[in-house]
Amino acid sequence: MNFIVRTIKKFFFFFKKREIIIVEKHSASEIQKISFAYHILVIGGMALLLLGMSYGGVYGAFFLDKFHAVQENHFKTALDYAATGKIKEAKTAYDQAAKIQMLMEAVSSGHAHLTIFGLIGLALAINVNKLKIKEKWKNIAAMALITGGLILPIGVVLQPLVNKTLGKVVSIIGGLSVMSSIAVYILGMIIPKFSHLELEDLKLRDTLTIGAIAGIIGTVVMHLLSMLWKWLGLIKISTLQVAATLFLSWDQVNTPIGYIVGAASHLMIGAAGGVILAYFIRFSGKDYYWLKGLALSGFMLLAGMGFVMRILKIAPQMGNDGLTTLLHIISYMVYGLVSAYIIAKYSNFVRAK
């Protein structure tokens, strides 16, 4: 009887020990699979979250009441001047109160941005190991997210404190870093859907089709960039509004129908440009495709902004503001580069001889 009990105990001990070994091996394997981007996102996300909370706590405890007191004093001064008929002095005091309000909003939004980007980093860390992209791109995207999440709030605070233009430039750099990071992770989620296909299976042989698709995608990227410029207050008119003015008067541009007309015309013009570029690359070859994309953007820039807009006398905001024109030129260049990359990467036509 004792022999049987000892045998059963040895039997269970053997399988228990084997289970522990398997679990330990599995755990070691899982540890090896953890991406370095996971550590970047977790540590960086926690740092941004902690920084945002600390920053908000210090601001709320030591500065918020002082800002309110100063603003209230300016308002009282403005009212006193207005009551005595000193309109100019009243306006000056009111402008000072408005500046305090802008400063408080900027400081508050800086705290909010830090906290949000920290939470985004922690959320992405949960599934970053499952993304089917190269480790290098995971790490770059993680660094871009955390760095951009820190830089963008700094730019927002710099605008009222130091220099508005400098603050906007810093905000743009931070915003582009965050957008690029999110784009990489979105690709990492989409790629597994096509992982069973080879690149050759995804390539298109029809020149017109690949050109139209590339032009449309390039136009969407161009418009997103234009929306960023507009949101930051750097441009007076967006690319969508410019496209709408080709067919509508200005009072119709910012209506729901105006947005639809602008989007449709913008996409069609972008698709047409993509087709032109696709045929050009087909007959000239894919070498230096990026340079050919820039050539297309230059052609469309001169034809559209330099010729058509002047003939039709539309969007005078472009000619009256140098920064608006410059940023539209940059948006056109991005359109050309994106379109050319897609055509070169996903087309299967051969070089004409």
NUMARMI-704954 format. One line per 4 residues: number of its first residue (from 1); for each residue x negated, y, z negated of C-alpha. Coordinates in steps of 0.001 Angstrom, whole numbers, plus 500000, padded with zeros to 6 digits. Layout:
N
NUM> X Y Z ~ ...
END
This chain:
353
1> 500000 500000 500000 ~ 497194 502412 499124 ~ 495470 501491 502362 ~ 498596 502512 504346
5> 498914 505821 502497 ~ 495228 506610 503108 ~ 495611 505726 506790 ~ 498654 508026 507164
9> 496826 510854 505413 ~ 493803 510428 507707 ~ 496134 510365 510709 ~ 497834 513672 509743
13> 494507 515251 508728 ~ 493052 514391 512167 ~ 495911 516073 514061 ~ 496012 519017 511653
17> 492292 519586 512175 ~ 492721 519252 515972 ~ 495565 521798 515890 ~ 493381 524275 513970
21> 490567 523837 516505 ~ 492968 524390 519414 ~ 494429 527489 517760 ~ 490947 528838 517058
25> 489869 528198 520653 ~ 493060 529798 521944 ~ 492533 532817 519713 ~ 488944 533158 520856
29> 490090 532944 524463 ~ 492723 535611 523854 ~ 490157 537878 522234 ~ 487908 537555 525290
33> 490795 538567 527570 ~ 491508 541806 525715 ~ 490636 544695 527993 ~ 488352 547468 526800
37> 491082 549814 528057 ~ 493264 548421 525256 ~ 490818 549731 522654 ~ 490561 553094 524435
41> 494349 553476 524521 ~ 494890 552347 520927 ~ 492064 554393 519396 ~ 492684 557388 521664
45> 496456 557200 521210 ~ 496140 557045 517442 ~ 493640 559926 517520 ~ 495972 562098 519618
49> 498909 561196 517403 ~ 496968 561976 514224 ~ 495593 565182 515735 ~ 499067 566289 516824
53> 500576 565599 513406 ~ 497695 567298 511566 ~ 497774 570239 513939 ~ 501542 570589 513514
57> 501261 570291 509744 ~ 498560 572959 509471 ~ 500407 575272 511847 ~ 503695 574835 509995
61> 502175 575207 506541 ~ 499784 578117 507063 ~ 500636 580034 510251 ~ 504311 579726 511170
65> 505621 582007 508427 ~ 502921 584608 509176 ~ 503855 584613 512871 ~ 507530 585093 511965
69> 506651 587936 509592 ~ 504549 589714 512218 ~ 507252 589244 514836 ~ 509930 590536 512481
73> 507787 593600 511726 ~ 507414 594337 515458 ~ 511164 594026 515969 ~ 511847 596432 513088
77> 509312 598885 514498 ~ 510962 598649 517923 ~ 514380 599351 516406 ~ 513038 602321 514425
81> 511440 603830 517526 ~ 514607 603217 519555 ~ 516740 604899 516883 ~ 514587 608024 517060
85> 514602 608096 520859 ~ 510981 606978 521327 ~ 511733 604527 524124 ~ 508139 604004 525283
89> 506911 603169 521777 ~ 509954 600925 521233 ~ 509168 599002 524406 ~ 505549 598569 523338
93> 506600 597173 519949 ~ 509143 594882 521614 ~ 506473 593576 524018 ~ 504269 592788 521028
97> 507103 590795 519469 ~ 507596 588955 522784 ~ 503894 588064 522883 ~ 504140 586628 519366
101> 507096 584531 520524 ~ 505128 583228 523514 ~ 502208 582395 521239 ~ 504443 580466 518842
105> 506005 578519 521720 ~ 502586 577706 523185 ~ 501207 576529 519837 ~ 504334 574457 519173
109> 504232 572861 522627 ~ 500552 572006 522095 ~ 501518 570019 519010 ~ 504334 568290 520919
113> 502090 567393 523882 ~ 499449 565812 521671 ~ 502042 563681 519898 ~ 503784 562579 523130
117> 500555 561627 524911 ~ 499431 559701 521847 ~ 502668 557689 521895 ~ 502318 557099 525659
121> 498799 555770 525117 ~ 499988 553363 522410 ~ 502899 552222 524581 ~ 500620 551486 527546
125> 498180 549608 525316 ~ 500836 546945 524668 ~ 500813 545678 528259 ~ 497497 546907 529659
129> 496006 543392 529472 ~ 498734 542082 531779 ~ 498075 544535 534597 ~ 496607 542959 537734
133> 494019 545606 538523 ~ 490265 545698 538150 ~ 488887 546226 534670 ~ 486998 549285 535889
137> 490222 551016 536943 ~ 491948 550101 533693 ~ 489158 551780 531744 ~ 489033 554853 534002
141> 492828 555288 533792 ~ 492750 554910 529999 ~ 490011 557527 529659 ~ 491867 559849 532066
145> 495076 559554 530043 ~ 493461 560240 526676 ~ 491215 563025 528035 ~ 494061 564642 529979
149> 496337 564323 526959 ~ 493810 566343 524965 ~ 492912 568887 527672 ~ 496460 569814 528729
153> 497586 571073 525271 ~ 494326 573033 524959 ~ 495134 574747 528269 ~ 498644 575553 527084
157> 497312 577213 523929 ~ 494551 579056 525826 ~ 497063 580885 528044 ~ 498383 583317 525385
161> 495249 583295 523219 ~ 492370 583761 525692 ~ 493228 584072 529358 ~ 496355 583072 531258
165> 494549 581969 534430 ~ 491906 579992 532519 ~ 494613 578290 530466 ~ 496545 577318 533590
169> 493450 575886 535269 ~ 492679 573793 532172 ~ 496323 572679 532035 ~ 496191 571662 535715
173> 493078 569546 535117 ~ 494712 567840 532150 ~ 498001 567330 533993 ~ 496288 565821 537049
177> 494300 563461 534798 ~ 497468 562215 533122 ~ 499325 561875 536445 ~ 496419 559940 537995
181> 496283 557598 535021 ~ 500018 556886 535149 ~ 499780 556294 538927 ~ 497035 553668 538393
185> 499121 551825 535794 ~ 502220 551936 538015 ~ 500167 550322 540793 ~ 499077 547697 538293
189> 502738 546878 537671 ~ 503633 546796 541378 ~ 500664 544803 542697 ~ 501716 541473 541047
193> 504911 541573 543131 ~ 502737 541193 546226 ~ 499937 539118 544693 ~ 500882 536065 546784
197> 500235 538029 549967 ~ 496904 538740 551572 ~ 496050 542288 552627 ~ 496398 541247 556273
201> 499998 540196 555560 ~ 500784 543695 554307 ~ 499298 545484 557306 ~ 501582 546916 559970
205> 500891 546625 563687 ~ 503390 549216 564860 ~ 501631 552570 565092 ~ 504760 554680 564809
209> 506024 552808 561732 ~ 502789 552951 559731 ~ 502373 556617 560705 ~ 505883 557530 559569
213> 505516 555641 556272 ~ 502112 557199 555573 ~ 503425 560673 556421 ~ 506429 560274 554124
217> 504292 559054 551205 ~ 501808 561867 551805 ~ 504679 564361 551830 ~ 506033 563036 548521
221> 502585 563363 546909 ~ 502227 566840 548400 ~ 505587 567908 546994 ~ 504814 566500 543525
225> 501617 568553 543532 ~ 503585 571614 544664 ~ 506084 571041 541834 ~ 503168 570994 539378
229> 501874 574323 540745 ~ 505385 575760 540496 ~ 505918 574457 536958 ~ 502651 576055 535851
233> 503738 579343 537419 ~ 500822 579427 539871 ~ 502863 579668 543085 ~ 505838 581804 544046
237> 507472 579275 546380 ~ 507262 575465 546635 ~ 506734 573401 549791 ~ 510335 572174 549554
241> 511605 575757 549522 ~ 509376 576641 552483 ~ 510824 573708 554468 ~ 514377 574765 553611
245> 513763 578342 554808 ~ 513196 576974 558326 ~ 516947 576386 558581 ~ 518592 578387 555762
249> 518613 581941 554468 ~ 516901 582507 551113 ~ 520164 582760 549143 ~ 521023 579214 550300
253> 517635 577648 549598 ~ 518079 577171 545831 ~ 521511 575540 546076 ~ 522163 571752 545950
257> 522683 571703 549725 ~ 519514 573769 550124 ~ 517490 571193 548198 ~ 518872 568385 550365
261> 518098 570291 553582 ~ 514608 571145 552300 ~ 513844 567547 551288 ~ 515136 566082 554571
265> 513276 568566 556774 ~ 510120 568268 554677 ~ 510090 564463 554958 ~ 510774 564538 558703
269> 507970 567038 559334 ~ 505628 564980 557159 ~ 506593 561748 558970 ~ 505952 563404 562347
273> 502505 564492 561172 ~ 501792 560968 559976 ~ 502713 559534 563393 ~ 500385 561994 565132
277> 497581 561009 562766 ~ 498256 557276 563224 ~ 497941 557504 567016 ~ 494818 559628 566660
281> 493199 557064 564313 ~ 494311 554215 566587 ~ 492485 555651 569584 ~ 489490 557129 567758
285> 488902 554420 565147 ~ 489174 554206 561349 ~ 485692 555455 560628 ~ 485699 558775 558743
289> 489476 558498 558389 ~ 489433 561028 555554 ~ 487893 563642 557844 ~ 490635 562978 560402
293> 493230 563407 557659 ~ 491744 566792 556796 ~ 491820 567688 560496 ~ 495541 566857 560591
297> 496221 568969 557501 ~ 494321 571850 559104 ~ 496329 571513 562312 ~ 499664 571430 560475
301> 498562 574283 558249 ~ 497755 576516 561216 ~ 500832 575440 563171 ~ 503201 575786 560222
305> 501921 578524 557938 ~ 499867 580357 560538 ~ 502237 580319 563503 ~ 505825 579152 562862
309> 506303 581034 559586 ~ 504985 584271 561071 ~ 507107 583955 564222 ~ 510278 583235 562227
313> 509275 585698 559467 ~ 510168 583312 556656 ~ 508753 582863 553110 ~ 507095 586286 552715
317> 505944 585116 549256 ~ 503173 583193 551012 ~ 501623 586243 552652 ~ 501983 588451 549583
321> 500258 586147 547082 ~ 496757 584791 547700 ~ 496893 582139 544958 ~ 500153 580725 546338
325> 498592 580404 549796 ~ 495409 578814 548424 ~ 497277 576165 546432 ~ 499489 575373 549438
329> 496315 574801 551466 ~ 495096 572371 548776 ~ 498476 570581 548874 ~ 498176 570224 552659
333> 494700 568745 552265 ~ 496006 566184 549769 ~ 498796 565286 552226 ~ 496264 564669 554995
337> 493956 562580 552794 ~ 496775 560392 551402 ~ 498307 559815 554845 ~ 494950 558968 556401
341> 494081 556519 553604 ~ 497361 554616 553961 ~ 497015 554418 557745 ~ 493408 553220 557545
345> 494162 550702 554794 ~ 497459 549235 555958 ~ 497355 549391 559762 ~ 496280 546508 561969
349> 495718 548215 565307 ~ 492334 547932 566969 ~ 490115 550618 568334 ~ 490909 551463 571917
353> 488139 550802 574433
END
